[in-house]
Amino acid sequence: IAITTIFYRSAWRYEDRAYRRIFLDTGHLLGNIELASAFTNYRPHLIGGFTDEAVNQILYLDTQEEQAIAIVALADLLDIEQNLSQWESALPSGTQTDYPLIPDGELLKYLHQAAHINSNSPKVPTWKTRETPEYSEDKYNFPFCTKISTVTPSISWGKDLRALRKTILKRRSTREYTGEPIALKELLAVLDFTYQPHHYINQDLDRNPDYFDLSLIETFIAVSGVDGLEEGCYYYAPVAQELRQIRFKNFRQELHFLCLGQELGRDAAVVLFHTADLKKAVAKYGDRVYRYLHADAGHLGQRLNLAAIYLDLGVSGIGGFFDDRVNEVLGIPVDEAVLYISTLGAM
Ligand SMILES: Cc1cc2nc3c(=O)[nH]c(=O)nc-3n(C[C@H](O)[C@H](O)[C@H](O)COP(=O)(O)O)c2cc1C
């Protein structure tokens, strides 16, 4: 499967920010491909490092308008020779720090091309098998903070994953929350399905699905209405399976403002932030990391959406927010840039 983007279809609406949206949307799609493969005995291998020009050519794309953004190789698990090892799915591109003047409307294509991998790149990167697990420790441990265990029974998707199939078909973004609280066990179930895929191997789901590089992404959660959980902002520690509290107040008004006045942000029970240290990420993968980070955040967003819909909760992504205000308001460390917001709530 080759996923491509037609830049103007998103840019007419979101202008330069469309570049993020395209990859966030692609991440949601990758989440569906990952999970739907489990119904069909395929194993999707994600490929982010490819020679852009060659792939665009094979697909006969008019590269002024459309380019390839991600590739998924589907291995047939019923064929023993296709039970492949897992490889790292991301390769680095160059990094550009000197820019010409870029005319309005041209940034998406420019940014995408600047992160191409070329067959004549001076340093041809090599593929490596993937380390498992990708992250072995949680990035933030705030001394003396309140810690809440998130260990919980996993969602049971039923015989032949029937409930998961139905949920994929049923999933829609919620347009309005009631503002009522949700239950703590509902939030924990959503976190479990999103971040602990290895809890689902006995349901025939992939214990370690391909992301580009999850070790670069962190999760912060603003809680406005969860029965049994104090309001405030928390860091989610996926390895320890804990919420670590960093702020102690109700943020509804601030969240309304941060989400550009969208009521979804104010009325949600939970507003979840995926973040990354961009400097560190660019040092590892060059400018191409912008693709990887947003696709991975979208992929997590899709798992989160599906768990929420299964539990009859409302859920919606939010791509429109004030980047420069989020950290100070919620106490998210300054090095962490917010990539994507997901909201959860009662409907
Ligand atoms: C990356 C992303 C960003 C989004 N941002 C917003 C947003 O800022 N505000 C909003 O109301 N909905 C937002 N949504 C929800 C979309 O409007 C919704 O997904 C789209 O209309 C398709 O509808 P569906 O999700 O019900 O299939 C976002 C969705 C995604 C995937």
The ligand as a Gaussian input file, in Angstrom:
#p B3LYP/6-31G(d) Opt

LIG

0 1
 C       -5.937000      15.211000      12.678000
 C       -7.321000      15.627000      13.024000
 C       -7.554000      16.896000      13.511000
 C       -8.846000      17.298000      13.830000
 N       -9.060000      18.545000      14.338000
 C      -10.305000      18.933000      14.662000
 C      -10.542000      20.211000      15.246000
 O       -9.612000      20.989000      15.504000
 N      -11.831000      20.537000      15.541000
 C      -12.881000      19.687000      15.312000
 O      -14.031000      20.044000      15.602000
 N      -12.674000      18.456000      14.771000
 C      -11.424000      18.064000      14.450000
 N      -11.210000      16.807000      13.922000
 C      -12.341000      15.937000      13.622000
 C      -12.624000      16.007000      12.118000
 O      -13.376000      17.132000      11.833000
 C      -13.326000      14.718000      11.663000
 O      -12.455000      13.644000      11.898000
 C      -13.664000      14.757000      10.181000
 O      -14.657000      15.711000       9.962000
 C      -14.132000      13.388000       9.662000
 O      -15.221000      12.908000      10.406000
 P      -15.189000      11.522000      11.205000
 O      -14.006000      11.532000      12.130000
 O      -16.486000      11.478000      11.959000
 O      -15.069000      10.408000      10.204000
 C       -9.923000      16.400000      13.635000
 C       -9.678000      15.114000      13.154000
 C       -8.398000      14.717000      12.864000
 C       -8.163000      13.313000      12.378000

